[in-house]
């Protein structure tokens, strides 16, 4: 892959209304050997670690919107320089990181009817992409859009379940798609997410995999959402299709979770109501000349984002450091790449761009997880670094 396929400007990176947006994130600063909490100020990122040493503790502030503007005297980096260094993998210069740190990384699955049917297809194909087309046609003929307007957990959903069971078409994916309880799982480990401009990973032995463009909600310990970002819930369709018990191997691998470019905080210019209206655009550009576009519209989600938060957090489960929640995707690529009926799968070197005018752009390049840069900085080294900088 040519280096210029990953070059992009801050015009791509930032929301169209960036002058109104409150954007927070993290920058790795080689001068201090660790991450800095930053807020975007024009074309620069400003270190506000003196206000709060972690994004997790920052989001817990009752005066959050005021706190991010409390002290803008910290070190500044030009966003374009951060982007360039991140894309080049230049560890001698400051780079952008995922905009979260100590939060748990959770995900809701099967929250859109179209992608729910694709999960059913994966299961029935047992991970074999060559069987997907025939199963897709059968399912479409049997149920088509009949369940697209069914509210999950409703009496109507229960009736649909009875009909599909009678026809031998019921699936565990339909259970979480239209049943009373959604799928909520742990996507990745604390501090393992990557940000924009760097590599994402799929396992070398996977032959059927895809990006999953999603809205990611930033949620405080008390369960209140305070912002949103873009995410790529990278998925191995062949693994999960063989068995749902392989979900962790399908979802949680080196560099398989991307979030960014920043968390846009909720304020007068951006709220949960805006999240409910977002269209998330996806573009995949391959080194082989292949290209693919797609859209995931939050307007078509089966369960309200606030409902999903309620299933992840409450009396049944707490997150003292807060959490982020992938809300699911409408997008399940079926475009053939290598052979008729074989569908889409990633190739090494694919550039994946996920964007929205309100949230900016998350862009990453696909590598095999086994060959990508390893995850080496865990919680203890993070705490030690903060302590050595006098931030604790």
MARMIFI-644000 format. One record per atom (N, C-alpha, C): residue in one letter; x, y, z. Coordinates in steps of 0.02 Angstrom, whole numbers, padded with zeros to 5 digits, always signed. Layout:
BEGIN
AXYZ...
//
This chain:
BEGIN
X+00042-00060+00000X+00000+00000+00000X+00043+00062+00000X+00027+00109-00042X+00063+00172-00042X+00045+00212+00020X+00094+00247+00045X+00084+00286+00105X+00028+00337+00098X+00021+00366+00037X-00028+00420+00030X-00100+00397+00036X-00113+00331+00036X-00181+00307+00044X-00207+00320+00114X-00161+00333+00162X-00184+00346+00230X-00178+00420+00247X-00155+00460+00202X-00150+00531+00217X-00218+00564+00212X-00236+00602+00263X-00297+00641+00259X-00289+00702+00304X-00330+00752+00290X-00320+00817+00322X-00368+00825+00381X-00357+00879+00418X-00401+00892+00475X-00471+00911+00452X-00478+00929+00389X-00545+00941+00361X-00585+00876+00361X-00551+00821+00346X-00583+00755+00349X-00594+00734+00422X-00545+00749+00463X-00544+00725+00532X-00601+00755+00574X-00614+00819+00567X-00658+00855+00612X-00730+00858+00586X-00778+00867+00631X-00847+00878+00610X-00853+00941+00568X-00905+00944+00526X-00914+01004+00485X-00927+01066+00527X-00960+01056+00584X-00972+01113+00629X-00924+01112+00688X-00860+01100+00672X-00809+01093+00725X-00804+01153+00770X-00821+01211+00743X-00817+01272+00784X-00867+01271+00841X-00921+01231+00835X-00970+01225+00888X-00957+01164+00933X-00922+01114+00906X-00915+01050+00941X-00865+01054+00998X-00880+01018+01052X-00832+01008+01107X-00804+00937+01098X-00741+00933+01078X-00709+00870+01059X-00652+00854+01107X-00655+00796+01138X-00601+00776+01183X-00571+00710+01158X-00508+00700+01173X-00474+00640+01151X-00409+00629+01190X-00365+00592+01160X-00300+00577+01192X-00244+00581+01140X-00187+00603+01163X-00127+00607+01122X-00070+00572+01160X-00033+00529+01126X+00027+00501+01157X+00085+00550+01146X+00114+00572+01201X+00169+00620+01199X+00235+00584+01216X+00280+00575+01168X+00343+00540+01182X+00386+00576+01234X+00376+00641+01243X+00416+00679+01291X+00400+00658+01363X+00339+00636+01375X+00321+00613+01442X+00310+00537+01444X+00315+00506+01386X+00310+00433+01383X+00241+00405+01397X+00190+00446+01386X+00122+00422+01400X+00069+00465+01369X+00006+00449+01382X-00051+00484+01351X-00070+00547+01388X-00095+00596+01350X-00120+00658+01377X-00193+00666+01356X-00234+00688+01403X-00304+00706+01387X-00303+00773+01350X-00338+00777+01294X-00337+00839+01255X-00408+00861+01237X-00414+00926+01223X-00474+00955+01195X-00454+00991+01131X-00496+00987+01080X-00482+01020+01017X-00497+01094+01023X-00449+01135+01002X-00456+01207+01001X-00435+01231+00931X-00484+01242+00887X-00468+01262+00819X-00434+01205+00781X-00373+01217+00759X-00334+01166+00723X-00283+01132+00768X-00291+01140+00833X-00242+01112+00880X-00276+01068+00933X-00236+01023+00961X-00257+00984+01019X-00219+01012+01079X-00255+01026+01134X-00225+01057+01193X-00225+01007+01250X-00168+00999+01282X-00161+00954+01339X-00198+00983+01399X-00249+00946+01424X-00285+00967+01484X-00278+00915+01540X-00222+00878+01539X-00210+00827+01589X-00205+00856+01659X-00189+00920+01664X-00186+00953+01730X-00256+00961+01760X-00307+00960+01718X-00376+00965+01741X-00399+00897+01766X-00391+00847+01725X-00405+00777+01744X-00354+00733+01707X-00324+00685+01743X-00272+00644+01712X-00297+00591+01664X-00362+00575+01667X-00390+00524+01622X-00456+00548+01593X-00473+00522+01535X-00538+00537+01505X-00594+00510+01550X-00581+00452+01580X-00630+00422+01624X-00651+00469+01680X-00602+00498+01715X-00618+00543+01770X-00646+00609+01745X-00624+00632+01687X-00650+00693+01658X-00725+00688+01645X-00746+00632+01617X-00817+00624+01599X-00861+00620+01661X-00832+00605+01719X-00872+00602+01781X-00886+00670+01810X-00854+00722+01785X-00862+00789+01813X-00934+00815+01801X-00964+00841+01854X-01030+00872+01846X-01026+00936+01805X-00966+00967+01807X-00954+01029+01769X-00914+01014+01706X-00929+00958+01674X-00889+00932+01618X-00876+00985+01564X-00928+01017+01540X-00918+01064+01484X-00875+01123+01504X-00880+01145+01566X-00837+01199+01590X-00767+01174+01604X-00761+01112+01627X-00695+01085+01646X-00648+01080+01587X-00675+01063+01528X-00631+01054+01470X-00602+01121+01446X-00631+01176+01468X-00605+01243+01451X-00573+01277+01511X-00566+01239+01565X-00540+01268+01628X-00469+01293+01622X-00426+01255+01588X-00355+01275+01583X-00329+01255+01514X-00323+01303+01469X-00298+01290+01401X-00226+01313+01393X-00189+01313+01448X-00119+01335+01446X-00071+01278+01434X-00097+01216+01428X-00054+01158+01419X-00022+01155+01350X+00019+01104+01340X+00053+01096+01277X+00003+01089+01220X+00023+01115+01162X-00020+01112+01103X+00014+01074+01046X-00027+01038+01009X-00003+01004+00949X-00048+01023+00891X-00019+01032+00833X-00059+01042+00773X-00091+00976+00753X-00155+00977+00741X-00191+00915+00725X-00163+00882+00662X-00145+00922+00612X-00118+00892+00551X-00053+00855+00564X-00011+00883+00608X+00052+00849+00625X+00039+00785+00663X-00011+00785+00706X-00030+00724+00742X-00054+00671+00693X-00096+00691+00646X-00121+00644+00596X-00065+00614+00555X-00019+00656+00532X+00036+00633+00491X+00080+00583+00528X+00096+00599+00591X+00139+00556+00630X+00105+00490+00646X+00039+00493+00659X+00001+00432+00674X-00001+00386+00613X-00016+00414+00554X-00019+00374+00493X+00049+00344+00475X+00103+00381+00491X+00170+00357+00476X+00196+00308+00529X+00161+00303+00585X+00185+00261+00640X+00250+00287+00669X+00257+00353+00671X+00319+00385+00693X+00316+00394+00769X+00347+00349+00807X+00344+00350+00879X+00386+00406+00910X+00427+00439+00869X+00466+00495+00896X+00426+00559+00900X+00367+00559+00870X+00323+00617+00872X+00257+00599+00905X+00223+00649+00931X+00158+00639+00963X+00107+00611+00912X+00064+00566+00937X+00015+00533+00894X-00053+00532+00927X-00105+00527+00886X-00173+00521+00911X-00186+00450+00937X-00223+00446+00991X-00244+00382+01019X-00320+00377+01018X-00346+00319+01036X-00418+00314+01048X-00437+00363+01103X-00496+00394+01100X-00514+00446+01148X-00541+00420+01214X-00527+00358+01232X-00549+00330+01296X-00490+00297+01330X-00496+00286+01395X-00441+00251+01430X-00467+00198+01477X-00490+00215+01538X-00508+00165+01587X-00579+00139+01582X-00617+00163+01534X-00686+00140+01526X-00688+00068+01501X-00738+00031+01524X-00752-00035+01494X-00777-00024+01423X-00763-00073+01379X-00783-00068+01309X-00836-00121+01295X-00898-00099+01292X-00955-00144+01282X-00985-00133+01212X-01025-00181+01191X-01057-00176+01126X-01125-00209+01127X-01171-00179+01091X-01237-00208+01079X-01238-00237+01009X-01261-00298+01003X-01262-00331+00938X-01333-00342+00913X-01340-00351+00848X-01403-00369+00816X-01457-00318+00832X-01441-00254+00823X-01488-00201+00839X-01523-00172+00777X-01508-00199+00718X-01540-00179+00656X-01565-00242+00621X-01625-00238+00591X-01655-00297+00560X-01612-00325+00504X-01586-00281+00461X-01547-00304+00404X-01485-00343+00426X-01448-00315+00474X-01388-00350+00497X-01406-00411+00539X-01465-00409+00571X-01489-00468+00608X-01497-00528+00561X-01526-00515+00503X-01535-00569+00454X-01468-00595+00429X-01419-00550+00423X-01353-00573+00402X-01320-00618+00455X-01334-00603+00520X-01308-00647+00572X-01340-00716+00568X-01405-00718+00551X-01438-00782+00541X-01405-00820+00484X-01389-00784+00430X-01357-00815+00372X-01289-00842+00391X-01250-00804+00430X-01184-00828+00453X-01192-00894+00490X-01242-00896+00535X-01252-00955+00576X-01271-01015+00533X-01317-01005+00486X-01340-01061+00446X-01288-01083+00394X-01245-01036+00374X-01191-01053+00328X-01132-01084+00365X-01134-01082+00431X-01081-01108+00473X-01013-01080+00454X-01013-01014+00439X-00950-00981+00424X-00926-00988+00353X-00964-01022+00310X-00943-01033+00240X-00977-00981+00196X-00938-00931+00172X-00968-00876+00134X-00999-00899+00069X-00977-00955+00041X-01003-00979-00022X-01076-01002-00017X-01099-01016+00043X-01168-01038+00054X-01215-00981+00069X-01187-00921+00079X-01226-00865+00104X-01281-00843+00056X-01266-00840-00008X-01314-00813-00056X-01379-00853-00057X-01374-00919-00060X-01434-00960-00063X-01475-00953+00001X-01442-00950+00058X-01478-00942+00121X-01510-00873+00125X-01476-00822+00101X-01502-00754+00101X-01566-00751+00060X-01566-00784+00002X-01625-00783-00042X-01683-00819-00009X-01669-00874+00025X-01722-00912+00058X-01753-00872+00115X-01711-00841+00155X-01736-00801+00210X-01777-00741+00185X-01752-00710+00133X-01787-00653+00105X-01856-00672+00080X-01860-00730+00048X-01924-00754+00022X-01972-00771+00079X-01944-00798+00134X-01986-00821+00189X-02011-00764+00233X-01969-00715+00248X-01989-00663+00295X-01980-00593+00268X-01933-00583+00221X-01924-00518+00189X-01923-00462+00239X-01964-00411+00229X-01967-00355+00274X-02022-00361+00326X-02049-00421+00334X-02106-00431+00378X-02090-00414+00451X-02027-00420+00471X-02012-00407+00541X-01977-00340+00551X-01971-00301+00497X-01934-00239+00502X-01969-00188+00548X-02035-00193+00554X-02071-00145+00596X-02092-00173+00663X-02070-00234+00678X-02089-00265+00741X-02046-00238+00798X-02078-00216+00852X-02042-00190+00909X-02016-00247+00951X-01950-00249+00964X-01921-00304+01004X-01956-00311+01071X-01971-00373+01090X-02002-00387+01154X-02077-00377+01157X-02108-00356+01101X-02180-00343+01099X-02219-00408+01088X-02285-00407+01100X-02326-00466+01084X-02322-00485+01011X-02315-00435+00967X-02308-00449+00895X-02244-00487+00881X-02191-00469+00917X-02127-00504+00909X-02133-00577+00931X-02170-00589+00985X-02181-00657+01009X-02219-00698+00957X-02267-00667+00922X-02303-00702+00870X-02259-00720+00811X-02215-00673+00792X-02168-00686+00738X-02123-00744+00757X-02101-00746+00820X-02058-00800+00844X-02093-00867+00835X-02157-00871+00854X-02194-00934+00848X-02198-00957+00775X-02210-00909+00729X-02216-00926+00658X-02150-00952+00632X-02095-00916+00647X-02030-00937+00622X-02008-01003+00652X-02023-01015+00715X-02007-01080+00745X-02044-01136+00710X-02106-01123+00693X-02146-01174+00659X-02118-01190+00590X-02086-01139+00559X-02057-01149+00492X-01983-01170+00495X-01958-01181+00555X-01888-01203+00563X-01838-01149+00548X-01858-01085+00555X-01813-01030+00537X-01790-00990+00598X-01809-01011+00658X-01789-00972+00717X-01714-00978+00730X-01685-00925+00758X-01613-00923+00770X-01599-00884+00833X-01542-00897+00863X-01521-00859+00922X-01512-00785+00905X-01497-00769+00842X-01489-00700+00822X-01557-00665+00817X-01608-00701+00796X-01675-00674+00796X-01699-00665+00868X-01678-00708+00912X-01697-00702+00983X-01674-00635+01012X-01611-00617+01000X-01587-00554+01028X-01607-00494+00984X-01625-00508+00921X-01645-00454+00877X-01715-00429+00890X-01763-00475+00903X-01832-00454+00915X-01859-00479+00981X-01819-00516+01019X-01840-00538+01085X-01835-00483+01137X-01850-00498+01200X-01852-00445+01251X-01783-00419+01272X-01731-00459+01261X-01664-00440+01285X-01615-00436+01227X-01580-00379+01220X-01530-00374+01166X-01465-00409+01185X-01423-00417+01135X-01356-00444+01147X-01312-00387+01172X-01283-00396+01232X-01234-00349+01259X-01172-00389+01275X-01116-00371+01245X-01055-00410+01257X-00995-00363+01267X-00941-00391+01293X-00879-00353+01302X-00841-00356+01237X-00833-00299+01204X-00800-00296+01140X-00724-00304+01145X-00695-00269+01193X-00622-00268+01196X-00601-00251+01267X-00536-00249+01278X-00509-00240+01345X-00493-00166+01359X-00493-00148+01422X-00476-00080+01442X-00407-00061+01414X-00403-00004+01381X-00343+00025+01351X-00320-00009+01286X-00360-00056+01260X-00337-00092+01199X-00362-00060+01134X-00410-00014+01138X-00438+00015+01076X-00387+00059+01041X-00390+00061+00975X-00347+00105+00935X-00389+00163+00909X-00354+00217+00890X-00388+00276+00864X-00383+00282+00789X-00395+00342+00764X-00394+00354+00692X-00323+00359+00666X-00314+00342+00602X-00250+00351+00569X-00201+00293+00576X-00221+00241+00612X-00175+00185+00624X-00205+00120+00597X-00173+00064+00613X-00194-00001+00586X-00249-00032+00629X-00294-00070+00596X-00340-00114+00630X-00324-00185+00609X-00345-00234+00650X-00324-00302+00638X-00380-00352+00628X-00369-00400+00582X-00410-00460+00575X-00363-00519+00578X-00387-00576+00602X-00344-00634+00607X-00325-00660+00537X-00263-00682+00531X-00238-00705+00466X-00277-00766+00442X-00302-00807+00487X-00336-00868+00467X-00411-00857+00453X-00434-00795+00459X-00504-00780+00443X-00510-00768+00368X-00561-00798+00338X-00572-00790+00266X-00637-00753+00250X-00674-00732+00302X-00737-00697+00292X-00745-00648+00350X-00731-00585+00338X-00733-00535+00391X-00753-00467+00362X-00770-00420+00405X-00793-00356+00380X-00789-00302+00434X-00790-00238+00412X-00795-00183+00459X-00866-00176+00483X-00875-00146+00542X-00942-00131+00567X-00943-00059+00591X-00966-00013+00548X-00968+00059+00566X-01024+00073+00615X-01007+00102+00672X-01056+00111+00725X-01048+00177+00761X-01101+00197+00795X-01098+00252+00843X-01079+00222+00911X-01031+00254+00944X-01009+00231+01010X-01028+00284+01061X-01066+00265+01112X-01087+00312+01163X-01038+00311+01222X-01021+00369+01247X-00979+00375+01307X-01025+00385+01366X-01022+00338+01414X-01070+00337+01469X-01033+00341+01536X-01058+00382+01581X-01029+00390+01647X-01046+00331+01692X-01016+00331+01751X-01028+00277+01799X-01100+00274+01822X-01135+00332+01819X-01206+00333+01841X-01253+00314+01785X-01227+00295+01726X-01269+00274+01671X-01292+00329+01624X-01267+00390+01635X-01287+00445+01591X-01239+00453+01533X-01264+00452+01473X-01223+00463+01413X-01204+00536+01409X-01140+00550+01397X-01116+00619+01395X-01085+00637+01327X-01082+00590+01281X-01053+00605+01216X-01053+00545+01171X-01026+00554+01111X-01026+00500+01062X-00965+00506+01016X-00946+00449+00988X-00890+00445+00941X-00908+00395+00887X-00864+00388+00839X-00871+00336+00788X-00833+00274+00809X-00854+00216+00785X-00819+00154+00802X-00820+00104+00746X-00771+00060+00746X-00768+00004+00700X-00763-00059+00742X-00819-00095+00745X-00824-00158+00782X-00803-00214+00735X-00739-00217+00719X-00713-00265+00670X-00738-00336+00687X-00763-00372+00636X-00795-00436+00649X-00769-00491+00602X-00760-00551+00629X-00742-00609+00589X-00805-00651+00579X-00836-00646+00521X-00900-00678+00508X-00893-00754+00507X-00836-00779+00482X-00828-00852+00479X-00823-00882+00549X-00789-00848+00595X-00783-00874+00662X-00850-00875+00698X-00884-00818+00699X-00948-00814+00734X-01000-00859+00701X-00995-00865+00635X-01042-00907+00599X-01036-00981+00616X-00975-01003+00632X-00965-01073+00650X-00996-01089+00718X-00991-01041+00764X-01020-01050+00830X-01022-00984+00867X-01079-00970+00899X-01084-00909+00939X-01035-00910+00997X-01012-00969+01017X-00964-00974+01071X-00895-00948+01050X-00886-00935+00985X-00823-00906+00960X-00827-00830+00956X-00878-00801+00989X-00887-00729+00984X-00825-00690+01006X-00794-00711+01061X-00735-00676+01084X-00679-00679+01034X-00668-00738+01004X-00616-00743+00952X-00634-00704+00890X-00698-00696+00877X-00720-00658+00818X-00714-00583+00829X-00720-00561+00892X-00726-00490+00906X-00665-00459+00940X-00630-00496+00981X-00579-00467+01024X-00510-00494+01006X-00476-00458+00962X-00408-00476+00940X-00365-00414+00940X-00301-00422+00929X-00256-00365+00927X-00279-00314+00875X-00292-00253+00899X-00312-00196+00857X-00378-00206+00821X-00422-00245+00850X-00487-00258+00818X-00542-00211+00840X-00525-00160+00881X-00574-00112+00905X-00547-00042+00893X-00582-00004+00851X-00561+00065+00836X-00616+00113+00857X-00596+00167+00891X-00642+00219+00914X-00611+00287+00901X-00651+00334+00877X-00623+00401+00866X-00664+00442+00817X-00635+00496+00791X-00570+00521+00811X-00569+00552+00880X-00628+00581+00900X-00636+00611+00965X-00704+00593+00993X-00714+00604+01058X-00780+00602+01087X-00810+00672+01081X-00868+00676+01048X-00903+00740+01046X-00951+00742+01105X-00940+00790+01151X-00981+00795+01210X-01050+00823+01193X-01099+00800+01231X-01167+00826+01223X-01170+00897+01251X-01200+00942+01211X-01210+01011+01232X-01268+01039+01192X-01273+01105+01188X-01330+01135+01152X-01327+01120+01077X-01268+01103+01050X-01261+01092+00978X-01265+01019+00958X-01264+00974+01008X-01262+00902+00993X-01288+00863+01053X-01339+00821+01041X-01371+00785+01096X-01388+00713+01075X-01419+00677+01121X-01441+00609+01105X-01492+00609+01048X-01532+00662+01044X-01579+00667+00988X-01542+00670+00921X-01485+00704+00920X-01444+00705+00859X-01417+00636+00843X-01396+00599+00895X-01371+00531+00886X-01424+00488+00852X-01485+00495+00872X-01540+00455+00845X-01551+00467+00770X-01524+00522+00744X-01535+00541+00674X-01473+00531+00631X-01418+00507+00659X-01355+00504+00622X-01356+00450+00567X-01326+00467+00511X-01310+00419+00458X-01234+00410+00457X-01212+00350+00468X-01140+00335+00470X-01118+00308+00402X-01072+00343+00370X-01048+00323+00304X-00985+00281+00309X-00981+00231+00265X-00923+00186+00263X-00896+00183+00193X-00830+00187+00187X-00796+00176+00123X-00737+00129+00135X-00731+00079+00094X-00674+00033+00095X-00638+00039+00028X-00573+00055+00030X-00532+00060-00031X-00476+00010-00026X-00474-00038-00072X-00424-00091-00068X-00363-00079-00112X-00307-00110-00094X-00247-00104-00135X-00254-00137-00203X-00307-00180-00210X-00320-00214-00273X-00367-00174-00318X-00383-00111-00299X-00429-00070-00338X-00501-00078-00319X-00516-00124-00274X-00585-00135-00251X-00608-00076-00209X-00671-00057-00216X-00699-00006-00173X-00771-00024-00155X-00792-00001-00097X-00859-00016-00073X-00883+00041-00029X-00946+00059-00037X-00976+00111+00005X-01038+00082+00039X-01053+00111+00096X-01113+00089+00131X-01135+00141+00182X-01194+00132+00209X-01222+00178+00258X-01257+00139+00313X-01248+00161+00375X-01286+00134+00431X-01324+00192+00462X-01390+00188+00459X-01432+00243+00483X-01460+00227+00552X-01445+00270+00600X-01471+00261+00668X-01547+00268+00670X-01576+00298+00619X-01649+00304+00616X-01683+00236+00610X-01645+00185+00588X-01674+00119+00578X-01658+00070+00634X-01628+00094+00688X-01610+00049+00743X-01673+00021+00775X-01671-00042+00796X-01730-00076+00824X-01743-00055+00896X-01691-00039+00933X-01698-00019+01003X-01666+00049+01012X-01699+00092+01050X-01673+00159+01062X-01605+00154+01099X-01558+00199+01082X-01493+00197+01117X-01499+00200+01193X-01547+00237+01218X-01556+00241+01291X-01578+00173+01319X-01618+00136+01281X-01638+00069+01302X-01578+00023+01305X-01533+00029+01256X-01473-00013+01256X-01429+00001+01317X-01423+00065+01334X-01384+00083+01394X-01415+00050+01455X-01481+00050+01459X-01515+00020+01516X-01504-00055+01522X-01492-00089+01466X-01478-00160+01469X-01405-00173+01489X-01361-00125+01475X-01290-00133+01493X-01277-00112+01565X-01312-00061+01589X-01298-00031+01654X-01360-00026+01696X-01353-00036+01761X-01409-00029+01807X-01394-00065+01871X-01446-00084+01907X-01436-00121+01970X-01404-00189+01957X-01412-00213+01896X-01384-00279+01879X-01310-00275+01860X-01284-00215+01842X-01214-00210+01820X-01191-00137+01826X-01135-00127+01861X-01107-00060+01869X-01039-00055+01836X-01019+00006+01819X-00955+00020+01788X-00924+00081+01823X-00885+00070+01876X-00858+00126+01916X-00817+00176+01876X-00785+00153+01822X-00745+00198+01780X-00782+00220+01717X-00847+00206+01715X-00886+00221+01656X-00876+00168+01602X-00910+00177+01547X-00903+00129+01491X-00920+00163+01426X-00899+00132+01372X-00923+00153+01306X-00963+00096+01277X-01013+00113+01237X-01057+00062+01209X-01064+00070+01134X-01039+00020+01097X-01053+00015+01026X-01128-00001+01018X-01163+00035+00976X-01235+00028+00971X-01259-00017+00916X-01213-00048+00879X-01232-00094+00825X-01232-00059+00758X-01239-00099+00705X-01236-00072+00637X-01289-00102+00592X-01314-00061+00548X-01359-00084+00495X-01320-00118+00439X-01255-00102+00435X-01215-00121+00377X-01187-00191+00383X-01204-00236+00337X-01174-00302+00330X-01159-00312+00257X-01096-00304+00236X-01080-00304+00165X-01092-00371+00130X-01127-00368+00074X-01139-00428+00034X-01110-00422-00036X-01077-00366-00049X-01047-00354-00115X-00992-00405-00129X-00996-00439-00186X-00945-00489-00202X-00878-00456-00216X-00825-00486-00189X-00759-00458-00201X-00716-00503-00244X-00716-00568-00229X-00671-00613-00265X-00707-00660-00313X-00769-00678-00296X-00805-00726-00339X-00879-00715-00330X-00920-00730-00381X-00992-00723-00375X-01019-00764-00316X-01059-00731-00274X-01089-00765-00218X-01044-00770-00157X-00982-00749-00162X-00935-00756-00107X-00939-00698-00057X-00971-00643-00077X-00978-00587-00033X-00914-00548-00022X-00914-00507+00030X-00857-00464+00045X-00814-00493+00101X-00749-00485+00094X-00703-00496+00150X-00644-00448+00142X-00612-00432+00198X-00556-00386+00197X-00494-00417+00164X-00453-00373+00137X-00386-00390+00116X-00338-00344+00153X-00278-00369+00167X-00227-00327+00198X-00214-00265+00154X-00214-00208+00185X-00204-00146+00148X-00268-00107+00135X-00326-00137+00150X-00389-00100+00143X-00387-00038+00187X-00409+00018+00160X-00416+00079+00199X-00491+00087+00214X-00509+00087+00278X-00578+00090+00300X-00592+00159+00329X-00638+00196+00298X-00656+00262+00322X-00728+00263+00345X-00739+00282+00408X-00805+00286+00438X-00816+00359+00457X-00870+00389+00434X-00877+00461+00443X-00949+00483+00453X-00955+00542+00482X-01019+00576+00489X-01004+00650+00499X-01043+00695+00469X-01029+00767+00475X-01028+00793+00546X-01062+00759+00592X-01064+00781+00662X-01006+00752+00704X-00975+00698+00679X-00925+00663+00719X-00856+00659+00687X-00849+00681+00624X-00785+00679+00591X-00772+00613+00556X-00709+00592+00555X-00691+00531+00518X-00644+00487+00559X-00659+00423+00560X-00616+00371+00588X-00589+00331+00529X-00523+00334+00519X-00494+00300+00461X-00437+00255+00483X-00438+00193+00459X-00388+00143+00478X-00370+00098+00420X-00312+00067+00424X-00287+00021+00373X-00286-00050+00401X-00311-00098+00362X-00316-00167+00385X-00249-00203+00381X-00232-00236+00435X-00175-00282+00438X-00197-00346+00472X-00156-00397+00468X-00169-00456+00508X-00151-00441+00580X-00194-00461+00626X-00182-00447+00697X-00114-00473+00719X-00095-00530+00690X-00032-00560+00709X+00029-00520+00688X+00021-00479+00636X+00077-00440+00609X+00074-00366+00630X+00017-00343+00654X+00010-00274+00674X+00048-00260+00738X+00061-00197+00752X+00097-00179+00813X+00060-00206+00874X+00094-00240+00919X+00061-00270+00977X+00038-00219+01029X-00009-00239+01069X-00033-00199+01125X+00014-00212+01184X+00050-00161+01207X+00101-00171+01259X+00090-00129+01321X+00049-00076+01317X+00040-00031+01374X-00026-00046+01408X-00023-00079+01466X-00083-00096+01503X-00098-00048+01560X-00143-00068+01603X-00167-00024+01656X-00112-00005+01705X-00070-00053+01725X-00019-00038+01774X+00033+00011+01747X+00055+00000+01685X+00104+00047+01657X+00074+00116+01648X+00009+00118+01632X-00027+00182+01625X-00027+00219+01692X-00044+00184+01745X-00046+00214+01812X+00024+00237+01833X+00074+00195+01820X+00142+00214+01839X+00164+00278+01802X+00145+00283+01738X+00164+00342+01700X+00130+00405+01727X+00066+00400+01742X+00030+00457+01770X+00061+00478+01837X+00079+00429+01877X+00109+00443+01942X+00177+00478+01934X+00217+00455+01886X+00284+00484+01875X+00279+00556+01851X+00222+00574+01820X+00212+00642+01795X+00177+00687+01847X+00166+00660+01907X+00135+00699+01961X+00062+00713+01949X+00027+00670+01911X-00043+00681+01895X-00091+00645+01940X-00064+00603+01985X-00108+00565+02030X-00103+00593+02101
//
